[in-house]
Amino acid sequence: MESSGFREGVADFNTLNLSLERDIFLRTLIRELSGTLQDVVGLEEASGFISVVGERMGRQINQDYKSALEVSNLSRKQVADVLIDLKRRIQGDFYVIEQNDEKIVFGNRVCPFAEKVLNRPAMCMMTSNVFGTIAANNLGYAKVELQQTIAQGASGCRVIVYLKLTEEAEDAEGREYFKGLESV
């Protein structure tokens, strides 16, 4: 008996037209994991779990960049460059809209999770925690505000990393990060 052009037991799986490879598999895995967390424990708790992972990744990525750049600490400009570079390496398209001693404002045209991020705002905590951890561990303090996200249906992301506790930073909704401390 033949089905779909293959004889039973003699299929050439190498020629099957399936969009399944490591990148898609891993993005789908993270999407389903975050979706399950959101459904079971709620968005806030799911974001908290993903935050822990993001913070750990942020510490490792921070160390990797400092080692590669052969520096013990990153400057504000280097922090911005590192955050853009790491997103580029994972197929995001982040760019600096504005930066000064008080904040760095990023835009983003492409999420590294691609379509898998839609309706999964908890996944954005990876960006918040990686950005916040790297900024705070090098500059002392960070507060990350996810003003707009692709996950919530925007055409792009707008992420503000506050570097000083200004009135604007205090009024912003976001997560705070401190050098050597876990996020609060």
C-alpha positions in Angstrom: 0.0 0.0 0.0 1.4 3.4 -0.9 0.5 6.7 0.7 1.9 10.2 -0.1 4.1 8.7 -2.7 6.1 6.5 -0.3 5.8 2.8 0.1 5.3 1.8 3.7 8.7 1.2 5.3 10.7 2.6 2.4 10.2 6.3 2.8 13.1 8.6 2.1 12.8 10.9 5.1 15.5 13.2 3.7 13.2 14.4 1.0 10.1 15.0 3.2 9.0 18.6 3.0 9.0 19.5 6.7 9.9 22.9 8.2 11.6 21.2 11.2 15.2 22.0 12.1 17.0 23.0 15.3 16.2 26.7 15.2 12.5 26.3 14.6 12.3 23.4 17.1 14.0 25.4 19.9 11.9 28.6 19.2 8.8 26.4 19.3 9.9 24.7 22.5 10.4 28.1 24.2 7.1 29.4 22.9 5.2 26.3 24.1 7.0 26.4 27.5 6.2 30.1 28.0 2.6 29.6 26.8 2.2 26.7 29.2 3.6 28.7 32.1 1.3 31.7 31.2 -1.7 29.4 31.1 -0.9 27.5 34.3 0.6 30.2 36.6 -0.4 33.4 34.8 1.6 36.0 32.9 3.3 37.6 35.9 4.6 34.3 37.3 5.6 33.0 33.9 7.5 36.2 33.4 9.2 35.6 36.7 10.4 32.2 35.7 11.7 33.4 32.4 13.4 36.3 34.1 15.5 33.9 36.2 16.7 32.2 33.0 17.3 35.6 31.3 19.3 36.8 34.3 21.6 33.8 34.2 22.1 34.1 30.5 22.8 37.8 30.9 25.6 37.1 33.4 27.1 34.5 31.1 26.8 36.7 28.0 28.2 39.7 29.9 31.3 37.6 30.9 31.7 36.3 27.4 31.8 39.8 25.9 34.1 41.2 28.6 36.5 38.3 28.0 36.3 38.7 24.2 36.9 42.5 24.5 39.6 41.9 27.1 38.1 44.4 29.5 37.0 44.1 33.2 34.0 46.5 32.7 32.0 47.8 29.8 31.4 51.5 29.2 27.9 52.8 28.4 28.7 52.9 24.7 30.1 49.3 24.9 27.0 48.2 26.7 24.8 49.5 23.9 27.1 48.0 21.3 27.1 44.6 23.1 23.3 44.6 23.4 22.9 45.3 19.7 25.5 42.8 18.7 24.1 40.0 20.8 20.6 40.5 19.3 22.1 40.6 15.8 23.9 37.3 16.5 20.6 35.7 17.4 18.8 37.2 14.3 17.2 40.2 16.0 17.4 43.7 14.5 17.9 46.1 17.4 19.3 49.6 17.0 19.9 52.7 19.2 17.3 55.4 18.8 18.9 57.6 21.5 21.5 57.3 24.2 22.9 59.5 27.0 24.2 59.1 30.5 20.6 58.5 31.8 19.2 56.0 29.3 19.6 54.0 26.1 16.5 53.8 23.9 16.5 50.8 21.5 14.2 50.0 18.6 13.8 46.6 17.1 12.4 45.5 13.7 12.8 41.7 14.1 12.3 39.5 17.1 14.9 36.7 17.5 11.9 34.4 18.3 10.2 35.5 15.0 6.5 34.6 14.8 6.9 32.3 17.9 6.8 35.4 20.2 3.3 36.4 19.1 0.9 36.4 22.2 3.8 35.3 24.4 4.8 38.5 26.2 6.6 36.5 28.9 9.2 35.7 26.3 10.2 39.4 26.3 11.5 38.9 29.8 14.6 37.4 28.2 15.4 40.7 26.6 14.6 42.6 29.8 16.8 40.5 32.0 19.7 40.1 29.6 19.7 43.8 28.9 19.2 44.8 32.6 21.8 42.3 33.9 24.5 43.4 31.4 23.8 47.1 31.9 23.6 46.9 35.7 26.6 44.7 36.2 28.7 47.2 34.2 27.2 50.5 35.0 25.8 49.9 38.5 22.0 50.2 37.8 19.4 49.6 35.1 15.7 49.7 34.8 14.3 48.1 31.6 11.0 49.3 30.2 9.4 47.3 27.4 7.4 50.1 26.0 6.3 48.3 22.8 6.8 44.7 21.8 6.2 42.5 18.8 4.8 39.9 21.2 1.9 42.2 22.1 1.2 43.0 18.4 3.3 46.1 17.7 5.2 46.2 14.4 8.5 46.6 16.3 9.9 46.9 19.8 10.8 49.9 21.8 12.9 49.1 24.8 14.3 51.7 27.2 17.2 50.9 29.5 17.4 53.6 32.2 20.9 53.9 33.6 20.2 56.3 36.5 17.3 56.5 38.9 15.8 59.7 37.4 12.2 60.9 37.8 11.5 59.5 34.3 12.9 56.1 35.3 10.9 56.1 38.5 7.7 56.7 36.6 8.4 54.1 34.0 6.9 50.6 34.2 9.7 48.1 34.2 12.1 45.9 36.2 15.1 47.2 38.1 18.5 45.6 38.1 21.5 46.3 40.4 25.1 45.4 40.1 25.7 42.1 41.7 22.1 41.6 42.8 19.2 39.7 41.2 16.4 41.7 39.7 13.6 43.1 41.8 
